Amino acid sequence: MIKRIMMIALALSFVEAADLAGKWTMTMDGSASDRGHIKTLTLIQTGDSLSGTLKDDGGTLKVSGSIDGDAMALTGKRLGVTVKVAGKISQNEMSGTLDILSIHKRWTAKRN
């Protein structure tokens, strides 16, 4: 039994984090004014660390964060306000929430 557990643990240690590097097109859900609002997320990945930018009509937000299995999390600050992006990864698509103060918006993204 112990040998089996050790083999499973060893196999899991070789599982690599998903590759999120590159450009992603994010579409926001929400009110009529948000639907179809497009953002471009550009990510650089080193191991399980992420960095990059989130661009939209309002400007560019530098973000950093991490990936853990099929979950990703990013944070950035604009005008002293923290922006949090969290999501789940499924191959070349992601979905999750974007939180700014008390505003919570759902998003989906596809790799370009």
Biotite code that builds the C-alpha atoms (Angstrom):
import biotite.structure as struc

atoms = struc.array([
    struc.Atom([0.000, 0.000, 0.000], chain_id="A", res_id=1, res_name="MET", atom_name="CA", element="C"),
    struc.Atom([2.781, 2.457, 0.899], chain_id="A", res_id=2, res_name="ILE", atom_name="CA", element="C"),
    struc.Atom([4.609, 1.594, -2.329], chain_id="A", res_id=3, res_name="LYS", atom_name="CA", element="C"),
    struc.Atom([1.453, 2.366, -4.302], chain_id="A", res_id=4, res_name="ARG", atom_name="CA", element="C"),
    struc.Atom([0.970, 5.734, -2.564], chain_id="A", res_id=5, res_name="ILE", atom_name="CA", element="C"),
    struc.Atom([4.609, 6.639, -3.222], chain_id="A", res_id=6, res_name="MET", atom_name="CA", element="C"),
    struc.Atom([4.248, 5.767, -6.919], chain_id="A", res_id=7, res_name="MET", atom_name="CA", element="C"),
    struc.Atom([1.112, 7.928, -7.232], chain_id="A", res_id=8, res_name="ILE", atom_name="CA", element="C"),
    struc.Atom([2.857, 10.819, -5.447], chain_id="A", res_id=9, res_name="ALA", atom_name="CA", element="C"),
    struc.Atom([5.854, 10.478, -7.756], chain_id="A", res_id=10, res_name="LEU", atom_name="CA", element="C"),
    struc.Atom([3.642, 10.462, -10.848], chain_id="A", res_id=11, res_name="ALA", atom_name="CA", element="C"),
    struc.Atom([1.785, 13.562, -9.670], chain_id="A", res_id=12, res_name="LEU", atom_name="CA", element="C"),
    struc.Atom([5.050, 15.397, -9.058], chain_id="A", res_id=13, res_name="SER", atom_name="CA", element="C"),
    struc.Atom([5.782, 15.224, -12.795], chain_id="A", res_id=14, res_name="PHE", atom_name="CA", element="C"),
    struc.Atom([2.481, 16.847, -13.800], chain_id="A", res_id=15, res_name="VAL", atom_name="CA", element="C"),
    struc.Atom([3.319, 20.239, -15.241], chain_id="A", res_id=16, res_name="GLU", atom_name="CA", element="C"),
    struc.Atom([1.245, 23.358, -14.823], chain_id="A", res_id=17, res_name="ALA", atom_name="CA", element="C"),
    struc.Atom([-0.833, 24.352, -17.824], chain_id="A", res_id=18, res_name="ALA", atom_name="CA", element="C"),
    struc.Atom([0.929, 26.663, -20.275], chain_id="A", res_id=19, res_name="ASP", atom_name="CA", element="C"),
    struc.Atom([-0.839, 30.039, -20.157], chain_id="A", res_id=20, res_name="LEU", atom_name="CA", element="C"),
    struc.Atom([1.878, 32.047, -21.909], chain_id="A", res_id=21, res_name="ALA", atom_name="CA", element="C"),
    struc.Atom([0.647, 34.150, -24.798], chain_id="A", res_id=22, res_name="GLY", atom_name="CA", element="C"),
    struc.Atom([-2.307, 36.377, -25.700], chain_id="A", res_id=23, res_name="LYS", atom_name="CA", element="C"),
    struc.Atom([-5.857, 35.732, -24.585], chain_id="A", res_id=24, res_name="TRP", atom_name="CA", element="C"),
    struc.Atom([-9.058, 37.533, -25.581], chain_id="A", res_id=25, res_name="THR", atom_name="CA", element="C"),
    struc.Atom([-11.320, 38.074, -22.562], chain_id="A", res_id=26, res_name="MET", atom_name="CA", element="C"),
    struc.Atom([-15.018, 38.824, -22.852], chain_id="A", res_id=27, res_name="THR", atom_name="CA", element="C"),
    struc.Atom([-16.860, 40.210, -19.848], chain_id="A", res_id=28, res_name="MET", atom_name="CA", element="C"),
    struc.Atom([-20.363, 39.158, -18.799], chain_id="A", res_id=29, res_name="ASP", atom_name="CA", element="C"),
    struc.Atom([-22.684, 41.420, -16.850], chain_id="A", res_id=30, res_name="GLY", atom_name="CA", element="C"),
    struc.Atom([-24.834, 44.430, -17.595], chain_id="A", res_id=31, res_name="SER", atom_name="CA", element="C"),
    struc.Atom([-25.717, 45.444, -21.123], chain_id="A", res_id=32, res_name="ALA", atom_name="CA", element="C"),
    struc.Atom([-22.791, 47.888, -21.134], chain_id="A", res_id=33, res_name="SER", atom_name="CA", element="C"),
    struc.Atom([-20.349, 45.105, -20.154], chain_id="A", res_id=34, res_name="ASP", atom_name="CA", element="C"),
    struc.Atom([-21.533, 42.378, -22.518], chain_id="A", res_id=35, res_name="ARG", atom_name="CA", element="C"),
    struc.Atom([-19.081, 42.028, -25.310], chain_id="A", res_id=36, res_name="GLY", atom_name="CA", element="C"),
    struc.Atom([-16.536, 44.260, -23.565], chain_id="A", res_id=37, res_name="HIS", atom_name="CA", element="C"),
    struc.Atom([-13.216, 42.848, -24.752], chain_id="A", res_id=38, res_name="ILE", atom_name="CA", element="C"),
    struc.Atom([-9.928, 42.841, -22.886], chain_id="A", res_id=39, res_name="LYS", atom_name="CA", element="C"),
    struc.Atom([-6.597, 41.456, -24.039], chain_id="A", res_id=40, res_name="THR", atom_name="CA", element="C"),
    struc.Atom([-4.660, 39.449, -21.466], chain_id="A", res_id=41, res_name="LEU", atom_name="CA", element="C"),
    struc.Atom([-1.009, 38.845, -22.318], chain_id="A", res_id=42, res_name="THR", atom_name="CA", element="C"),
    struc.Atom([0.831, 36.442, -20.029], chain_id="A", res_id=43, res_name="LEU", atom_name="CA", element="C"),
    struc.Atom([4.402, 35.321, -19.446], chain_id="A", res_id=44, res_name="ILE", atom_name="CA", element="C"),
    struc.Atom([4.793, 32.107, -17.471], chain_id="A", res_id=45, res_name="GLN", atom_name="CA", element="C"),
    struc.Atom([7.828, 30.871, -15.558], chain_id="A", res_id=46, res_name="THR", atom_name="CA", element="C"),
    struc.Atom([7.017, 27.616, -13.806], chain_id="A", res_id=47, res_name="GLY", atom_name="CA", element="C"),
    struc.Atom([3.859, 28.341, -11.829], chain_id="A", res_id=48, res_name="ASP", atom_name="CA", element="C"),
    struc.Atom([4.423, 32.134, -11.758], chain_id="A", res_id=49, res_name="SER", atom_name="CA", element="C"),
    struc.Atom([2.528, 34.462, -14.089], chain_id="A", res_id=50, res_name="LEU", atom_name="CA", element="C"),
    struc.Atom([3.104, 38.079, -15.106], chain_id="A", res_id=51, res_name="SER", atom_name="CA", element="C"),
    struc.Atom([1.754, 40.245, -17.869], chain_id="A", res_id=52, res_name="GLY", atom_name="CA", element="C"),
    struc.Atom([-0.776, 42.887, -18.839], chain_id="A", res_id=53, res_name="THR", atom_name="CA", element="C"),
    struc.Atom([-4.525, 43.272, -19.071], chain_id="A", res_id=54, res_name="LEU", atom_name="CA", element="C"),
    struc.Atom([-5.484, 45.872, -21.715], chain_id="A", res_id=55, res_name="LYS", atom_name="CA", element="C"),
    struc.Atom([-8.791, 47.475, -22.557], chain_id="A", res_id=56, res_name="ASP", atom_name="CA", element="C"),
    struc.Atom([-10.101, 50.877, -23.636], chain_id="A", res_id=57, res_name="ASP", atom_name="CA", element="C"),
    struc.Atom([-9.297, 52.204, -20.143], chain_id="A", res_id=58, res_name="GLY", atom_name="CA", element="C"),
    struc.Atom([-5.588, 51.452, -20.397], chain_id="A", res_id=59, res_name="GLY", atom_name="CA", element="C"),
    struc.Atom([-3.090, 48.787, -19.404], chain_id="A", res_id=60, res_name="THR", atom_name="CA", element="C"),
    struc.Atom([-2.940, 47.035, -16.045], chain_id="A", res_id=61, res_name="LEU", atom_name="CA", element="C"),
    struc.Atom([0.219, 45.149, -15.036], chain_id="A", res_id=62, res_name="LYS", atom_name="CA", element="C"),
    struc.Atom([-0.689, 41.845, -13.376], chain_id="A", res_id=63, res_name="VAL", atom_name="CA", element="C"),
    struc.Atom([1.156, 39.051, -11.598], chain_id="A", res_id=64, res_name="SER", atom_name="CA", element="C"),
    struc.Atom([0.057, 35.819, -10.030], chain_id="A", res_id=65, res_name="GLY", atom_name="CA", element="C"),
    struc.Atom([0.275, 32.070, -10.171], chain_id="A", res_id=66, res_name="SER", atom_name="CA", element="C"),
    struc.Atom([-1.179, 28.876, -11.534], chain_id="A", res_id=67, res_name="ILE", atom_name="CA", element="C"),
    struc.Atom([-2.028, 25.825, -9.446], chain_id="A", res_id=68, res_name="ASP", atom_name="CA", element="C"),
    struc.Atom([-3.338, 22.839, -11.385], chain_id="A", res_id=69, res_name="GLY", atom_name="CA", element="C"),
    struc.Atom([-6.335, 24.094, -13.355], chain_id="A", res_id=70, res_name="ASP", atom_name="CA", element="C"),
    struc.Atom([-6.689, 27.302, -11.309], chain_id="A", res_id=71, res_name="ALA", atom_name="CA", element="C"),
    struc.Atom([-5.087, 30.663, -12.000], chain_id="A", res_id=72, res_name="MET", atom_name="CA", element="C"),
    struc.Atom([-5.031, 33.898, -10.007], chain_id="A", res_id=73, res_name="ALA", atom_name="CA", element="C"),
    struc.Atom([-3.750, 37.362, -10.935], chain_id="A", res_id=74, res_name="LEU", atom_name="CA", element="C"),
    struc.Atom([-3.677, 40.706, -9.156], chain_id="A", res_id=75, res_name="THR", atom_name="CA", element="C"),
    struc.Atom([-2.840, 44.228, -10.211], chain_id="A", res_id=76, res_name="GLY", atom_name="CA", element="C"),
    struc.Atom([-3.418, 47.807, -9.026], chain_id="A", res_id=77, res_name="LYS", atom_name="CA", element="C"),
    struc.Atom([-4.940, 50.718, -10.897], chain_id="A", res_id=78, res_name="ARG", atom_name="CA", element="C"),
    struc.Atom([-5.167, 54.101, -9.181], chain_id="A", res_id=79, res_name="LEU", atom_name="CA", element="C"),
    struc.Atom([-4.513, 52.396, -5.839], chain_id="A", res_id=80, res_name="GLY", atom_name="CA", element="C"),
    struc.Atom([-7.388, 49.936, -6.291], chain_id="A", res_id=81, res_name="VAL", atom_name="CA", element="C"),
    struc.Atom([-6.606, 46.206, -6.347], chain_id="A", res_id=82, res_name="THR", atom_name="CA", element="C"),
    struc.Atom([-7.970, 44.218, -9.271], chain_id="A", res_id=83, res_name="VAL", atom_name="CA", element="C"),
    struc.Atom([-8.227, 40.437, -8.789], chain_id="A", res_id=84, res_name="LYS", atom_name="CA", element="C"),
    struc.Atom([-8.656, 37.960, -11.619], chain_id="A", res_id=85, res_name="VAL", atom_name="CA", element="C"),
    struc.Atom([-9.279, 34.299, -10.785], chain_id="A", res_id=86, res_name="ALA", atom_name="CA", element="C"),
    struc.Atom([-10.245, 31.464, -13.072], chain_id="A", res_id=87, res_name="GLY", atom_name="CA", element="C"),
    struc.Atom([-10.202, 27.862, -14.164], chain_id="A", res_id=88, res_name="LYS", atom_name="CA", element="C"),
    struc.Atom([-8.267, 26.630, -17.171], chain_id="A", res_id=89, res_name="ILE", atom_name="CA", element="C"),
    struc.Atom([-9.562, 24.160, -19.754], chain_id="A", res_id=90, res_name="SER", atom_name="CA", element="C"),
    struc.Atom([-7.050, 23.699, -22.576], chain_id="A", res_id=91, res_name="GLN", atom_name="CA", element="C"),
    struc.Atom([-7.196, 26.890, -24.687], chain_id="A", res_id=92, res_name="ASN", atom_name="CA", element="C"),
    struc.Atom([-10.052, 28.458, -22.717], chain_id="A", res_id=93, res_name="GLU", atom_name="CA", element="C"),
    struc.Atom([-10.430, 29.981, -19.273], chain_id="A", res_id=94, res_name="MET", atom_name="CA", element="C"),
    struc.Atom([-13.315, 31.404, -17.262], chain_id="A", res_id=95, res_name="SER", atom_name="CA", element="C"),
    struc.Atom([-13.662, 33.041, -13.894], chain_id="A", res_id=96, res_name="GLY", atom_name="CA", element="C"),
    struc.Atom([-14.291, 36.264, -12.003], chain_id="A", res_id=97, res_name="THR", atom_name="CA", element="C"),
    struc.Atom([-12.791, 39.743, -12.041], chain_id="A", res_id=98, res_name="LEU", atom_name="CA", element="C"),
    struc.Atom([-13.136, 41.593, -8.731], chain_id="A", res_id=99, res_name="ASP", atom_name="CA", element="C"),
    struc.Atom([-12.695, 45.335, -8.224], chain_id="A", res_id=100, res_name="ILE", atom_name="CA", element="C"),
    struc.Atom([-13.802, 46.643, -4.819], chain_id="A", res_id=101, res_name="LEU", atom_name="CA", element="C"),
    struc.Atom([-17.350, 45.281, -4.417], chain_id="A", res_id=102, res_name="SER", atom_name="CA", element="C"),
    struc.Atom([-17.846, 44.646, -8.150], chain_id="A", res_id=103, res_name="ILE", atom_name="CA", element="C"),
    struc.Atom([-17.669, 41.012, -9.283], chain_id="A", res_id=104, res_name="HIS", atom_name="CA", element="C"),
    struc.Atom([-17.832, 40.236, -12.986], chain_id="A", res_id=105, res_name="LYS", atom_name="CA", element="C"),
    struc.Atom([-17.682, 36.909, -14.803], chain_id="A", res_id=106, res_name="ARG", atom_name="CA", element="C"),
    struc.Atom([-15.392, 36.508, -17.804], chain_id="A", res_id=107, res_name="TRP", atom_name="CA", element="C"),
    struc.Atom([-14.384, 33.960, -20.405], chain_id="A", res_id=108, res_name="THR", atom_name="CA", element="C"),
    struc.Atom([-11.160, 33.928, -22.400], chain_id="A", res_id=109, res_name="ALA", atom_name="CA", element="C"),
    struc.Atom([-9.823, 32.162, -25.460], chain_id="A", res_id=110, res_name="LYS", atom_name="CA", element="C"),
    struc.Atom([-6.208, 31.864, -26.523], chain_id="A", res_id=111, res_name="ARG", atom_name="CA", element="C"),
    struc.Atom([-5.413, 33.908, -29.662], chain_id="A", res_id=112, res_name="ASN", atom_name="CA", element="C"),
])
